[in-house]
Amino acid sequence: MWQDVKMLNAISSALFALVLLALVASGLWWVAQRPMFTLHTIRIESASDMPLEKVNALTVRATAVPRIHGNFFTADLTAVRAAFEAVPWVRKAMVRREWPDRLVVKIEEHKALGTWGEDGKLLSQKGDVFTANLAEAEDDGELLEFDGPPGSEKQVVARLALFRQWFAPIKLEPESVVLSNRYAWTVRLDNGMTVELGREQGDAILKERVARLVAAYPQLMERLQGKIESVDLRYPNGMALKADGLVLAAMNGKKK
Protein backbone atom coordinates (compact mmCIF):
# COMPACT_ATOMS: atom_id res chain seq x y z
CA MET A 1 0.00 0.00 0.00
CA TRP A 2 2.86 2.37 0.91
CA GLN A 3 4.19 2.03 -2.62
CA ASP A 4 0.85 3.06 -4.15
CA VAL A 5 1.47 6.74 -4.85
CA LYS A 6 -2.12 7.51 -5.89
CA MET A 7 -3.53 6.03 -2.70
CA LEU A 8 -0.99 7.90 -0.57
CA ASN A 9 -1.91 11.15 -2.31
CA ALA A 10 -5.61 10.49 -1.72
CA ILE A 11 -5.04 9.78 1.96
CA SER A 12 -2.89 12.88 2.32
CA SER A 13 -5.57 15.02 0.64
CA ALA A 14 -8.28 13.61 2.89
CA LEU A 15 -6.24 14.22 6.03
CA PHE A 16 -5.44 17.74 4.89
CA ALA A 17 -9.13 18.42 4.24
CA LEU A 18 -10.07 17.11 7.70
CA VAL A 19 -7.44 19.28 9.36
CA LEU A 20 -8.60 22.30 7.36
CA LEU A 21 -12.24 21.69 8.33
CA ALA A 22 -11.22 21.35 11.98
CA LEU A 23 -9.33 24.63 11.81
CA VAL A 24 -12.25 26.39 10.13
CA ALA A 25 -14.68 24.99 12.69
CA SER A 26 -12.41 26.03 15.54
CA GLY A 27 -12.09 29.50 14.04
CA LEU A 28 -15.84 29.86 13.64
CA TRP A 29 -16.39 28.65 17.21
CA TRP A 30 -13.82 31.16 18.47
CA VAL A 31 -15.47 34.00 16.55
CA ALA A 32 -18.95 32.95 17.73
CA GLN A 33 -17.83 33.17 21.36
CA ARG A 34 -16.63 36.76 21.10
CA PRO A 35 -18.30 39.21 23.52
CA MET A 36 -19.64 41.28 20.62
CA PHE A 37 -22.12 38.47 19.90
CA THR A 38 -23.48 38.29 23.44
CA LEU A 39 -27.22 39.02 23.34
CA HIS A 40 -27.62 42.59 24.56
CA THR A 41 -31.11 43.39 23.31
CA ILE A 42 -34.42 41.55 23.01
CA ARG A 43 -36.90 43.71 21.13
CA ILE A 44 -40.55 42.86 21.60
CA GLU A 45 -43.06 43.85 18.94
CA SER A 46 -46.74 43.28 18.36
CA ALA A 47 -47.57 40.80 15.61
CA SER A 48 -50.49 43.02 14.58
CA ASP A 49 -51.03 46.70 13.92
CA MET A 50 -52.37 47.10 17.47
CA PRO A 51 -49.96 47.69 20.37
CA LEU A 52 -49.53 45.04 23.03
CA GLU A 53 -51.90 45.56 25.95
CA LYS A 54 -51.19 42.80 28.48
CA VAL A 55 -47.59 41.71 27.89
CA ASN A 56 -45.11 44.04 29.58
CA ALA A 57 -41.40 44.19 30.34
CA LEU A 58 -41.85 43.07 33.95
CA THR A 59 -43.56 39.78 33.08
CA VAL A 60 -41.10 39.14 30.25
CA ARG A 61 -38.10 39.63 32.53
CA ALA A 62 -39.62 37.37 35.17
CA THR A 63 -40.87 34.57 32.92
CA ALA A 64 -39.02 34.47 29.60
CA VAL A 65 -35.55 36.01 30.00
CA PRO A 66 -34.22 33.50 32.59
CA ARG A 67 -34.94 30.69 30.13
CA ILE A 68 -32.92 32.20 27.27
CA HIS A 69 -29.38 30.83 26.91
CA GLY A 70 -26.56 31.29 24.43
CA ASN A 71 -25.51 34.18 22.23
CA PHE A 72 -26.46 35.48 18.80
CA PHE A 73 -25.26 32.29 17.11
CA THR A 74 -25.98 29.64 19.73
CA ALA A 75 -29.36 30.68 21.14
CA ASP A 76 -31.98 28.04 20.34
CA LEU A 77 -34.82 29.97 18.69
CA THR A 78 -37.29 27.17 19.33
CA ALA A 79 -36.50 27.34 23.04
CA VAL A 80 -36.71 31.15 22.96
CA ARG A 81 -40.13 30.95 21.33
CA ALA A 82 -41.30 28.47 23.97
CA ALA A 83 -40.00 30.77 26.72
CA PHE A 84 -42.08 33.66 25.42
CA GLU A 85 -45.16 31.52 24.85
CA ALA A 86 -44.99 30.65 28.55
CA VAL A 87 -45.55 34.32 29.42
CA PRO A 88 -49.15 35.07 30.51
CA TRP A 89 -51.33 36.49 27.71
CA VAL A 90 -48.97 35.34 24.92
CA ARG A 91 -50.79 33.24 22.35
CA LYS A 92 -47.97 32.94 19.84
CA ALA A 93 -44.38 34.17 19.54
CA MET A 94 -42.20 34.46 16.43
CA VAL A 95 -38.44 34.94 16.93
CA ARG A 96 -35.67 36.06 14.58
CA ARG A 97 -32.04 37.15 14.97
CA GLU A 98 -30.92 40.68 14.16
CA TRP A 99 -27.21 41.25 13.61
CA PRO A 100 -25.06 41.29 15.66
CA ASP A 101 -26.49 40.98 19.20
CA ARG A 102 -30.26 41.22 19.10
CA LEU A 103 -33.34 39.02 19.07
CA VAL A 104 -36.64 40.35 17.73
CA VAL A 105 -39.77 38.73 19.13
CA LYS A 106 -43.17 39.33 17.55
CA ILE A 107 -46.00 38.51 19.94
CA GLU A 108 -49.65 37.75 19.37
CA GLU A 109 -51.70 38.27 22.52
CA HIS A 110 -54.76 36.40 23.69
CA LYS A 111 -57.95 38.45 23.65
CA ALA A 112 -60.15 37.27 26.50
CA LEU A 113 -63.78 36.52 25.68
CA GLY A 114 -64.86 34.91 28.94
CA THR A 115 -64.17 32.27 31.57
CA TRP A 116 -64.08 28.54 30.86
CA GLY A 117 -65.43 26.07 33.38
CA GLU A 118 -64.98 26.51 37.12
CA ASP A 119 -61.19 26.40 37.47
CA GLY A 120 -60.53 30.07 36.76
CA LYS A 121 -59.18 29.68 33.23
CA LEU A 122 -59.94 32.11 30.45
CA LEU A 123 -61.30 31.53 26.95
CA SER A 124 -59.98 33.68 24.11
CA GLN A 125 -61.85 35.08 21.15
CA LYS A 126 -60.16 32.40 19.02
CA GLY A 127 -61.31 29.55 21.25
CA ASP A 128 -58.06 28.97 23.16
CA VAL A 129 -58.14 28.22 26.89
CA PHE A 130 -55.33 29.99 28.74
CA THR A 131 -54.26 31.04 32.21
CA ALA A 132 -53.84 34.70 33.14
CA ASN A 133 -54.83 37.20 35.79
CA LEU A 134 -58.64 37.30 35.90
CA ALA A 135 -58.69 40.88 37.16
CA GLU A 136 -56.65 42.00 34.14
CA ALA A 137 -59.15 40.34 31.81
CA GLU A 138 -62.07 42.03 33.59
CA ASP A 139 -60.44 45.43 33.03
CA ASP A 140 -61.53 45.17 29.39
CA GLY A 141 -65.18 44.59 30.26
CA GLU A 142 -67.52 41.98 31.68
CA LEU A 143 -66.55 38.42 30.80
CA LEU A 144 -68.95 35.87 29.42
CA GLU A 145 -69.22 32.38 30.90
CA PHE A 146 -68.52 29.20 28.93
CA ASP A 147 -68.19 25.51 29.56
CA GLY A 148 -68.11 22.30 27.59
CA PRO A 149 -66.35 18.96 27.13
CA PRO A 150 -62.57 19.06 26.57
CA GLY A 151 -61.79 19.99 22.98
CA SER A 152 -65.10 21.78 22.37
CA GLU A 153 -63.81 25.30 23.03
CA LYS A 154 -63.71 26.48 19.41
CA GLN A 155 -67.11 24.93 18.74
CA VAL A 156 -68.60 26.84 21.67
CA VAL A 157 -67.09 30.15 20.49
CA ALA A 158 -68.45 29.56 16.98
CA ARG A 159 -71.91 28.87 18.40
CA LEU A 160 -71.78 32.10 20.42
CA ALA A 161 -71.53 34.09 17.20
CA LEU A 162 -74.63 32.34 15.85
CA PHE A 163 -76.60 32.75 19.07
CA ARG A 164 -75.86 36.47 18.99
CA GLN A 165 -77.32 36.67 15.49
CA TRP A 166 -80.37 34.57 16.30
CA PHE A 167 -81.34 36.44 19.49
CA ALA A 168 -80.63 39.90 18.04
CA PRO A 169 -84.25 40.47 16.81
CA ILE A 170 -85.47 40.52 20.45
CA LYS A 171 -82.44 42.58 21.56
CA LEU A 172 -81.05 39.94 23.90
CA GLU A 173 -77.39 38.94 24.22
CA PRO A 174 -75.93 35.63 25.48
CA GLU A 175 -74.11 35.94 28.79
CA SER A 176 -73.36 32.23 29.16
CA VAL A 177 -73.06 29.34 26.71
CA VAL A 178 -72.73 25.79 28.01
CA LEU A 179 -72.34 22.56 26.06
CA SER A 180 -73.03 19.59 28.34
CA ASN A 181 -71.20 16.28 28.29
CA ARG A 182 -74.20 14.95 26.35
CA TYR A 183 -73.68 17.77 23.83
CA ALA A 184 -76.82 19.66 24.77
CA TRP A 185 -76.80 23.46 24.54
CA THR A 186 -77.89 25.88 27.26
CA VAL A 187 -77.80 29.66 26.81
CA ARG A 188 -78.35 32.28 29.50
CA LEU A 189 -79.32 35.68 28.16
CA ASP A 190 -78.61 39.14 29.56
CA ASN A 191 -82.17 39.46 30.91
CA GLY A 192 -81.49 36.46 33.18
CA MET A 193 -83.52 34.00 31.11
CA THR A 194 -82.08 30.52 30.57
CA VAL A 195 -82.83 28.78 27.27
CA GLU A 196 -82.54 25.01 26.91
CA LEU A 197 -81.91 24.14 23.26
CA GLY A 198 -81.22 20.41 23.54
CA ARG A 199 -78.61 18.23 21.90
CA GLU A 200 -76.42 19.24 19.01
CA GLN A 201 -78.31 18.50 15.79
CA GLY A 202 -76.83 21.04 13.41
CA ASP A 203 -77.33 24.77 12.88
CA ALA A 204 -80.67 24.48 11.11
CA ILE A 205 -82.52 22.74 13.94
CA LEU A 206 -81.04 24.96 16.65
CA LYS A 207 -81.85 28.06 14.62
CA GLU A 208 -85.47 26.91 14.16
CA ARG A 209 -85.84 26.43 17.92
CA VAL A 210 -84.50 29.90 18.66
CA ALA A 211 -86.75 31.38 15.95
CA ARG A 212 -89.76 29.79 17.67
CA LEU A 213 -88.92 31.67 20.88
CA VAL A 214 -88.08 34.90 19.06
CA ALA A 215 -91.46 34.87 17.30
CA ALA A 216 -93.40 34.28 20.53
CA TYR A 217 -91.30 36.42 22.88
CA PRO A 218 -93.14 39.78 22.56
CA GLN A 219 -96.51 38.15 23.26
CA LEU A 220 -95.09 36.13 26.14
CA MET A 221 -93.66 39.22 27.82
CA GLU A 222 -96.92 41.11 27.32
CA ARG A 223 -99.03 38.35 28.87
CA LEU A 224 -96.70 37.39 31.70
CA GLN A 225 -95.68 40.95 32.58
CA GLY A 226 -92.73 39.66 34.51
CA LYS A 227 -89.44 37.89 34.35
CA ILE A 228 -89.27 34.56 32.54
CA GLU A 229 -86.83 32.34 34.39
CA SER A 230 -86.34 29.67 31.74
CA VAL A 231 -87.57 28.42 28.41
CA ASP A 232 -87.31 24.79 27.33
CA LEU A 233 -87.21 24.49 23.53
CA ARG A 234 -86.47 20.79 23.39
CA TYR A 235 -90.01 20.08 22.18
CA PRO A 236 -90.50 19.57 18.43
CA ASN A 237 -93.52 21.88 18.17
CA GLY A 238 -93.53 24.15 21.18
CA MET A 239 -91.88 25.09 24.43
CA ALA A 240 -92.20 25.02 28.20
CA LEU A 241 -91.83 28.14 30.31
CA LYS A 242 -90.98 28.77 33.93
CA ALA A 243 -91.71 32.08 35.61
CA ASP A 244 -91.78 32.87 39.33
CA GLY A 245 -90.94 29.22 39.99
CA LEU A 246 -94.02 27.86 38.20
CA VAL A 247 -94.20 25.94 34.93
CA LEU A 248 -96.64 27.99 32.93
CA ALA A 249 -96.91 26.17 29.64
CA ALA A 250 -95.85 23.00 27.91
CA MET A 251 -96.49 21.86 24.38
CA ASN A 252 -97.06 18.40 23.00
CA GLY A 253 -94.20 16.26 21.92
CA LYS A 254 -91.26 14.50 23.47
CA LYS A 255 -88.14 16.45 24.38
CA LYS A 256 -85.15 16.13 22.06
N, C-alpha and C positions, 0 to 999 in steps of 0.2 A: 504493500500500500504506500510505503514511504517513498517508493520510486515512481509512483504515479503522479506526475507533475500537475496534471489537470485537477485531480482530486485534491491535492495539497492546496492548489490555488483556490479551489471552491471552498475548502474548509477555512482557509485564511480570510477569504472575503466574508464568509458568514460570521466568523468571530469578530472581524472588524465592524461589521454592521451591528452586531449585538452590543459591542462596546460603545459604538456611536449612539445607539438608541438609549443605552443606559446613561450616557453623559447628557444627552438631550433631556431625558426624563428628569435627571437630577437637577439640571439647570432650570427646567420649568418649575420643578418643586421648590427650588430655592427662590425663584422669582415670585412664585405664588405666596410664599410665606413672608414677603416683605411687609413692613408696617403700613406702607401706603395702600395696601389692599385690605386692611382691617375695616370691617363695616363700621362706618361712622354715622351713617344716616339711614333711617327707615322712613320713607315718605308714604303717608297714608292718603289715599284719594277715594272719592266716591266713584262707584262704578256707573252711576247715572248722572244726569244733569243736576240732580238735587243734592244739596250738601248732606253730610252725615249728621244725624240727629242724636243717636244714642251711643255710638262708639266714640270714646274720647281717649285722650293720651293717658290718663290715669289707669283706665282698665287695660289698655294695651300694654303699658309698662308692667302691670301686675300679672297679667295672664300670658301674654304672647312672648315678650322680649326674653324672659328667662329660659325659654325653650329654644331659642335660636342660637346655633353654634356654627363656628367656622367663619371664614372670611368671604371676600367677594367671589373667589373661585370655588371654595370648598363647601359653602353653605348649601344644604340640601333643600331645594325649593319646595319639594313635596312636604317636607317636615315643617318648613316655614308656613306654608299654606295651612297645614293642619293646626299649627299653633295659633294662627289668627282665627281660624274657624272655631276654635275653642273659646274665643272671647264672646261674652254675652252680647246678643243682638246681631252677631255676624251670621248671615246666611251663607255667603260664599266669598272666598278670597282668591284673587289672582295675583301672582307674584312674578316680578321680572327683575333682572339685574340692570343697574345703570352705572356705567363706568365712571370712576374706578372703585368706588367704595360705598355704593348706595344700593338699597333695595327699594323698589316701588311696589306698594301693595294697594290694589284696587279692591274695595270692599262693597258688597251688596248687603244692606241691612234687612232684617226681618221687619215687616210692618204688621203690628199686632192687630188682629181682628176681634179676638175674644179669648176666653179661657177654655181649656179642654179638660173635661172630666173633673175629678175632685182632688187632684194632687197638686194643684197650683201651677200647672204648666199652661203655656200660652199657645194659641193657634194663630198662625200668620194668614195674611190675605191670600197667600199661595197654597195654603193647606199644609204647612209644615208645623209640627209641634216642636216647641223649643222652650228652654228655661231662661228666664230673665227676671229682673225686678218687677213685680206686679205693680208697684206704685208708679214706676216709670211709665209703664204701659197705660195706666189710667190717666196720666197727665195729658194724653192725646184725646181723651174722651171716654165715655162709658163703654165698657167692653161687653160684647155679647157672650152668651153661654152656649157651649157646644159639648156634645159627647157622642160616642159611637164605638163600635168594635175596633180593635187595632187594625190599622191599614185603611180605615174608611174616611180619614180626615179630608182628603181632597174631594171625595164624593159629597161629604157634608157641606163643604164650602160651595161647591157647584150648585147644590140644592138651595142653599141660602139665596143665591142670585135669582133663582126661579121663584122661590117663595115671595121675595120682594116684589117681583113683577106681578104675581098672581093676586097678592093682597092689596096692591096699590089702588085699585078702584074704590076700596072702602077706607083708604087712607090709614091703613094699619101696617106696622113694621114688625118683623120678627125680632124678638129679643133673645130667644133661645131656640136652638134646633137640636133635637136628640134623635139619633138612630139607635134603636134597641138592639140587643143581641139577636133578636128574631128578625131584624131588619124592618122594623115598623117605625114610622115617622111620627114625631110629636113636635108641634110648634107652639111656643108661647109668644103671644103678640104684645105690643106695647100698651094695650089697654088692660092687660092682665088676663086675657082669655087664652085658655089652652085648647089647642085643636089637635084631635087625634085623627091621623090620616091613614093609619093602617100600614100593612106591609108594602115593601117596595114592589111595584108592578109596572114601572115605567112612567115616563113623564105624562103621557096622555091621560092615564087613569087618575094620577094624583092631581093633575090640573083640573079634570072634570069635577073631582070632589071639592076642590077649593072653589071652583066656579059656582057650585051648588050653594055654598055658604055665602059667597059674595052676592049672589042674586037675592038671597033671602034676608041678608043682614039688615038692611034698612027697616023692613017690616018687623023683624024680630025686635030690634031696639025700640021701635015705636010702641009695640004691644007690651013688651016686658018693662019698659021704662026703668031699667036698672042694669046692673052689671051682670053679664053672662060669664059664669065661671069657666065653663068648658063646653066644647062642642065635639061630639063623636061623629065622624063622617065615614065610619067603616061600614055603613049600610049601603047596599047597592042603589037604593032609590030614596034615600032620605037621610035623616040625622037625628041624634038625640042631644038634648040640651040639659045643662045643669045651671041653675041660678039660685042664689041664696040657699044652697045646699039641697035643693029639690030637683029631681028629674022632671022636667016639664013636658018633654015630648019625645016620642020615639017612633020611628017609621018601620014599616014592614021590611023583612029581609034579614038574612043572617049576616053578622059582621064578617068583614074580610080581614 
